[in-house]
Amino acid sequence: MEQTITPEQITNSVNAAFDSVNLINNTSTEVIDDEKKDRVKRNIEHLEVMLAKEWFLTALTPIQKTNIDACIVTGNAYIA
């Protein structure tokens, strides 16, 4: 059974993704510790899960997709 995603759910999902983007970008400027690395890792995983959803990708503008991709790169560099 295919799940129907409402416009409100899509908007909320995009907003939640950008909460993760902001968290990763803000944390990446801080001193690294295990707790922050774990937090960034969880948020990267959240973004990767969302990017795997076709309806989510369709909802993003090209700039939003670019920002999420860049954030994942930044986050991965932070936790490396």
DAPENOR-V501813 format. One record per residue. N is the residue number from 1. RES is the residue in three letters. SS is DSSP state (A for helix, B for strand, O for the rest). PHI is phi in degrees with one decimal (* if undefined). BURIAL is 1 if it has 24 or more other ideal C-beta (glycine too) atoms within 12 Angstrom, else 0. Layout:
[[N,RES,SS,PHI,BURIAL] [N,RES,SS,PHI,BURIAL]]
This chain:
[[1,MET,O,*,0] [2,GLU,O,-78.4,0] [3,GLN,O,-83.3,0] [4,THR,O,-93.6,0] [5,ILE,O,-99.5,0] [6,THR,O,-81.4,0] [7,PRO,A,-56.8,0] [8,GLU,A,-65.1,0] [9,GLN,A,-64.8,0] [10,ILE,A,-63.4,0] [11,THR,A,-59.5,0] [12,ASN,A,-63.2,0] [13,SER,A,-67.5,1] [14,VAL,A,-64.8,1] [15,ASN,A,-61.2,0] [16,ALA,A,-64.3,0] [17,ALA,A,-62.2,1] [18,PHE,A,-76.6,1] [19,ASP,A,-63.4,0] [20,SER,A,-65.5,1] [21,VAL,A,-58.0,1] [22,ASN,A,-63.3,0] [23,LEU,A,-61.5,1] [24,ILE,A,-62.9,1] [25,ASN,A,-62.6,1] [26,ASN,A,-70.3,0] [27,THR,A,-69.2,1] [28,SER,O,-65.9,1] [29,THR,O,-95.7,0] [30,GLU,O,-97.5,0] [31,VAL,O,-62.7,0] [32,ILE,O,-77.6,0] [33,ASP,O,-143.4,0] [34,ASP,A,-61.0,0] [35,GLU,A,-64.3,0] [36,LYS,A,-67.9,0] [37,LYS,A,-61.1,0] [38,ASP,A,-64.2,0] [39,ARG,A,-62.9,1] [40,VAL,A,-64.0,1] [41,LYS,A,-59.3,1] [42,ARG,A,-62.1,0] [43,ASN,A,-72.8,1] [44,ILE,A,-62.3,1] [45,GLU,A,-60.5,0] [46,HIS,A,-59.4,1] [47,LEU,A,-63.9,1] [48,GLU,A,-65.9,0] [49,VAL,A,-62.3,0] [50,MET,A,-65.7,1] [51,LEU,A,-66.4,1] [52,ALA,O,-80.9,0] [53,LYS,O,-94.9,0] [54,GLU,A,-59.5,0] [55,TRP,A,-63.1,0] [56,PHE,A,-71.2,1] [57,LEU,A,-58.3,0] [58,THR,A,-63.7,0] [59,ALA,A,-77.3,1] [60,LEU,O,-80.7,1] [61,THR,O,-79.2,0] [62,PRO,A,-57.2,0] [63,ILE,A,-66.9,0] [64,GLN,A,-61.9,1] [65,LYS,A,-62.2,0] [66,THR,A,-61.1,0] [67,ASN,A,-64.1,1] [68,ILE,A,-66.6,1] [69,ASP,A,-59.4,0] [70,ALA,A,-64.5,0] [71,CYS,A,-64.4,1] [72,ILE,A,-62.1,1] [73,VAL,A,-61.5,0] [74,THR,A,-60.4,1] [75,GLY,A,-63.2,1] [76,ASN,A,-64.6,0] [77,ALA,A,-66.1,0] [78,TYR,A,-64.5,1] [79,ILE,A,-89.3,1] [80,ALA,O,-64.3,0]]
